[in-house]
Amino acid sequence: MFSAPLAGAFTALFVLTGAYAFVRYVRITTGATHAARGSDGEARAVELLHLLMSIAMIAMAWGWSGGPTSGSGVVQLVVFGVLTVLFGGLAAVARDRGRAVSRAAHALMSGAMVWMVATMPLLMGHSGDDGGSGGGHAGHGGSEAADGAAMVMPPAPAPGWVVVATVVLALLLAAAAVRWGVAVVRASTRVDVPTPPEVTADGGGVSTLVATPVRTVRTRRGGLAASCHALMSLGMAAMLLAML
């Protein structure tokens, strides 16, 4: 589907995101870790989504999966369509803005997978020759030169509305990546924590309280997950643009 170097770069990126999602899914399922926010069930659904997307993107990069009429394409349309509706519904009923935006971002990413599969024939182009146009000229012996010329016809460009929608979707995914990046920064914010005062006693047995310096700590809870989500969003945006 893409050149070998580009497909290799996408593979490396999505192997990384898929491996993280798989490990985290197993850890949440076994109780070794828990969701930073929300329920463990929702966290498992998020990691499952990222794992499936990573696998599908690798397959797409190398042309191992087909378009919307192929068996793999139909499976992807159904699976990611259901996940889009699921996370979209969860975003609609979220009680706080942060969680709503997070769920909407996951719905956007899953919806982008549906778009990639559904519009693959248009995005990647097609020859416009369905194999039957040369039948009327077979009476002169079936010219191999004519057949060869038909086979190398340049792919038809994607319709304008498909290009515009794809670019908009890529920009939304990039915006989601920025949102996850902000979450990474917030997860690594320095926090000033006051320490208890120290008690000292002089030679006469009189105790006094001595203030101690404020201790600065760095919180990182949720930062790795947000980094993975940001990387996934950027990778999907890049692949969408590469398909044009």
Secondary structure, 3 states (H helix, E strand, C coil): CCCHHHHHHHHHHHHHHHHHHHHHHHHHHHCCCCCCCCCHHHHHHHHHHHHHHHHHHHHHHCCCCCCCCCHHHHHHHHHHHHHHHHHHHHHHCCCCHHHHHHHHHHHHHHHHHHHHHHCHHHHCCCCCCCCCCCHHHHHHCCCHHHHHHHHCCCCCCCCHHHHHHHHHHHHHHHHHHHHHHHHHHHHCCEEEECCCCEEEECCCCCEEEECCCCEEEECCCCHHHHHHHHHHHHHHHHHHHHCC
